[in-house]
Amino acid sequence: MSNRRLWALSSILSVLSWVGLAYVVYTTDPASVLNRLAFLALLFVGLLTTLSLVAHYLHFRFTAAKSYRSDVQRSFREGGLAALFLGLCAWLRMGQALNWINALLLLSALALIEVFILVRSS
């Protein structure tokens, strides 16, 4: 699959997930566990696809064009880690367990994962 088709598919999936998330927020009861799981799943997919597109654009804009054009996996990994952070923060907030220390520990753990992956790949 070419990069253009992959990014077009990602854009379509992003729009669909944000529309689905709006539907879940406005029409369902938040007390139900399944509705909360649907919210978190749609939030994760929406953030993953949106942040992957943003990461790809930023890398394409600020790095050498030849070195980054084919590295789609890196964009999805960075978007996935950012989406995981925000999704876990939303989940912790639902349980009234989110505070600055938890958010910073989670952020540092995900940043260390990214650093280890970058060091291993170079």
Secondary structure as UniProt FT lines:
FT   HELIX           3..27
FT   TURN            30..31
FT   HELIX           33..62
FT   HELIX           65..68
FT   TURN            69..70
FT   HELIX           72..94
FT   TURN            95..96
FT   HELIX           100..121
//
